[in-house]
């Protein structure tokens, strides 16, 4: 009988912790390198910017649309001289991958942010106010990101055109005058 009382005491003592302690599994956190946010029917997940040069970047983010309608999501950021806005259609009841091969693409130009910094990106659709996320800027050092870094835009280098040479013309040749033999 004493063992039953001890077992019941242990059982009540160990399960009572859940009555007043929060469960860690119910606390939201970003499990990877990116940041997340919610905007109406959209869940913006794991947003990061990938760059090699600090000027051009690839926005890598997953957007989950929990609604029954397609949504035109506006992605806005401050470039060097002006605000730049791009639109991405997020399909209804689906996850749209942005920045991965085969997915939508938002190329960020005039980034002016080095790897390790945070860069503000604003997400908005419809009449909603929108949300600004401080998106971490990473480079392609990690193997998982190395193929997602934007490649530099090839610059067109004009080739030198050789100078135009005229076709050789026949130079006038002097016609020898008949000479008379000395007498």
Buried (B, 14 or more C-beta within 10 A) or exposed (E): EEEEEEEEEEEEEEEEEEEEEEEEEEEEEEEEBBBBBBBBBBBBBBBBBBBBEBBBBBBBBBBBBEEEEBBEBBBBBBEEEEEBEBEBEBEEEEEBEBBBEEBBBBBBBBBEBEBEBEBEBBBBBEEEEBBEBEBBBBBBEEEEBEEBBBEEEEEEEEEEEEEEEEEEEEEEEEEEEEEEEEE
